[in-house]
């Protein structure tokens, strides 16, 4: 299993909105960055990702699961852009803030700290475990 982080402005698409989509989830569309697209192309069904509220909130609020492999993004006719589908799994009880993540030496190399603008990022197993601990969750696999 691989781990990821999905960033979204809550006023555009929040974790609450993802939860409202139910088990079917929704496509993570509109990404127009090659690195983020390549991250989605590497995802497998069942991979987990943190859901991060950017610009407003600046915290990791939930966990999402990849429920469909990379496919053409329906918001464009340009075949270069693909997306995955994700669904909500659970809320993070104590959402870690960006400030807390940056202050944690165990997370100094995390993409969220180093690559702040990247909308879909990889998360290492050690980072996953540490952020789960910070958020009051028992890490999954």
Phi, psi and omega in degrees: 000141175250161181236150186217175172222128178251127181253137176207143173286127183299334178285343178265308177203110184264171175296326176300320178295321177295317178300323181294340179285345177073198184295333180292332181069201181204161178284144177268078191262174176083004180283125182232048177228129185297320180296316179296317178299316180297324175299317179295324179295336180275351185286150176240153177300133182097345174301148181250152179215146172286145174254117187248127174275114181264161178062316177240119181100307180051055178209161179271112190253342184201176175240134178240160179235139175287124182241358173208138181292168180306136180210168180303138178285120185287353181271005179211155174268356182282115184292352178289337189258124179236166178210166173250170171255141177229158175224155180287142176249308180196158173284154170269119186301320181235080188305115177295136178275162175301320178300317179293320179297314180295331182279347183271114182299335178291345183246015184300332181261003181297141181303325179301328179277317186274327186236063189306332185267350183287123189279339176226117190232150172283152176229130179285159177303321179294320177294319178303311181300316183291317179293321175301315179301313180299326183273359179084024179247150169277125184301138174278162190351000000 
